[in-house]
Each structure stands twice: as C-alpha cells, then as structure tokens.
Amino acid sequence: MTDKNDLPALGKIPPEFFDTVIYPRLGVPDPAIVIGPYHGVDYGVLRFGDMCMSLATDPFFIVPAYGFDRAAWFGFHIIFCDVAVSGLLPRYLTIDLNLPPEITAAQLEEMWESVHREAVKYNISIVTGHTARYAGCNYPMVGGATAIAIGPERDLRGPYRVKAGDVVVITKGPAVEATGLLAIGFPGKFVQAGGAGFQKEAEDIFFQMSVLDDCAIAREFPGVHAMHDATECGVWGGLFEMARAGKYGLRIDQDLIPVQPVIKRTAEVFGFDPFCAISEGTLLLMMAPAEAPALLKAFEERGITAAVIGEVRPAADGMTVRHGTTERRLVHPVVDPYWAIVDRLSHEAA
C-alpha cells in the first residue's frame, strides 16, 4: 500500500508512483499495442495491418474566466496536441462532458461552437460522446476526451526512432502556457507590474498554447524522429522524459533556447524558473541534423520561432545542460512552479 501523502498536493502524479503502482497493472497485454503508457510519450499506438492509430486521453479543461469560447479553444487543443506529436494525422474525437449544474444553455452552446469550429479547421470528426449536468462536478475539469490520429506506420514517430547524433529542436521557447494562463487569470497583477501593455502582450501568448500547427509542419519531414509537447514541468521536464523514454543521453545548450521577452519578464515578476514551468505549445523535436535547417525555415515561414538547442548523445553520456561556462546534470523538476503561483495569487485575490 502507498500513502496518499506521497503524492504532490497539486499537478501530475510523479513518475515513481506510475512505475510502482500504475504500470505493473495495465490489464491484458495485446500484440496490437505498438506504444503503451510510457513516461515522456504523450500517446498510445495500436497497429491494424500497415496502419496505425494513436490515441490520447485528457480532461476537458474549461475555465469560465477565460470566456467559454476561448476556454473551449484551449480545451480542444490540449486534447489534440497529444496525438499530433505521434506524427500521425489527427482525425477523430470522442468526448464526455460532465458539466456543473450552473452551466447555462447559452454557455454550453458557445463552448460547443468553439469545439466545432476548431474541429472543422483541422479536419476532425466528432464520433461519440456523453453530455449531462451533474451535482458535484466543478470547473475546470468538466469531463474528458480522447483524440485519435491515424496513418501508415511509416509516419509514426516515437522514442524508438531517436538516434545518437540527432539534433534537438524547440519551438516558441519555455513557459508559454504559464504566461498565457497567468495573464488571463490574474490580469491585475500584470497591470500592477508593468502596465496594461505588459498584460496585453502576455495575454496574447494564450493562442500560442498549441502544437497542432507545429506538428503539421514537422510531419512533412521524415527526419523528425520524435516529438513532445512540453506541458507539465516545462522544457526541462519534457526533455528529461523524452530521453528517459528513448534511453539516450542529451547535451543541451540553455543559451540557445529562445525565450520570448514577455515570458522572460513574466518569470521575473512572479519569481519562477521559466524552463521548469508548464508550457503547452512548446514543441520539442529530435531529428536528423541534415533536415534541421529546412525545418527551421519552414517554421520561420509560418511565424513560429524555433532553434536547434542541442544533440542526442549515447545513454552513457547522461543528460547535461550547458549555461555560459558551466555545465550541470539535467534532472526532472518533479513539481511545476505554476501551481504554487496560482495558489498564492488566488489567496491574495480572495
């Protein structure tokens, strides 16, 4: 038996708990499973003949303070980013809405119109679901959804394809999600710290919180071997999870990682390390070095900042981060600073 006090107060359950409690209990093995639950892999994969299906399940995350249209945009992209990084084409959605009693018909319609609009934009079909209001259900977790992507096995990316000598590429830089959500959740704090212009610039980061467009570009490059959305615990957490999943080493140069000025300022104002902070929308890629210049150019043409920030090394070399003249071991942050910041600011606002 494990003690509930071994779990973090907020945020994702730590990998050690999965290793000892979840992963040893996964039901019946099946040869159709190409990729099962795995640290550092956002999706599972089933094989049917020469075709594959990737699946990912997440909460349907709705924060009314964002506005129901914007909140549903975010909820939709959270779900689909996890299958887009598989390299297969996102195509289908199943969704369960366990809604709080206070939601109105007008709010539900606005929320669903946003889901429909994004589905049409990305050529995605909604195939089944469940919708009801229940006592005891609360925002922001108002249900769950499963995104499905399909395609030939040759298009599948994953940790098993990564090789020593691959380069590491990042899009948008760190703390995208932390900045966008804080700016919308606590606008007054941003105005106090830097005026309305600072708040608006940080708020505009919100719509960078998706890797669907990033992945659509990367899918065109066969040399892209693995992709990961840097969500909980940010860039350092994402890189660590990818390397552990693929059993390889990393050499990362922190000084090469682009940090958007408004994000850098947000981290300074609220006192957190941007490289450890939640960053939905930051795509991490491991790829063949020969194709990297063309991929960076393709990102640039679509207005997406990207950079090569390091290389894949043999596992024996370990995971290291160089910053200036110093070098340290890359470790998993374990706890994302975003949740503590939200908790603190919420209490200050109460």
Sequence and secondary structure as in RCSB ss.txt:
>XXXX:A:sequence
MTDKNDLPALGKIPPEFFDTVIYPRLGVPDPAIVIGPYHGVDYGVLRFGDMCMSLATDPFFIVPAYGFDRAAWFG
FHIIFCDVAVSGLLPRYLTIDLNLPPEITAAQLEEMWESVHREAVKYNISIVTGHTARYAGCNYPMVGGATAIAI
GPERDLRGPYRVKAGDVVVITKGPAVEATGLLAIGFPGKFVQAGGAGFQKEAEDIFFQMSVLDDCAIAREFPGVH
AMHDATECGVWGGLFEMARAGKYGLRIDQDLIPVQPVIKRTAEVFGFDPFCAISEGTLLLMMAPAEAPALLKAFE
ERGITAAVIGEVRPAADGMTVRHGTTERRLVHPVVDPYWAIVDRLSHEAA
>XXXX:A:secstr
   GGGS SSSS  HHHIIIIITT   S  TTEEE S TT   EEEEETTEEEEEEEEEEE  GGG HHHHHHHH
HHHHHHHHHTTSSEEEEEEEEEEE TT  HHHHHHHHHHHHHHHHHTT EEEEEEEEE TT  SSEEEEEEEEEE
EEGGG   GGG  TT EEEEES S HHHHHHHHHH HHHHHHHHHHHHHHHHHGGGGG   HHHHHHHTT TTEE
EEEE  TTHHHHHHHHHHHHHT EEEEEGGGS   HHHHHHHHHHT  GGGS  TT EEEEE GGGHHHHHHHHH
HTT  EEEEEEEE GGG EEEEETTEEEE     S HHHHHHHHHHHHH 
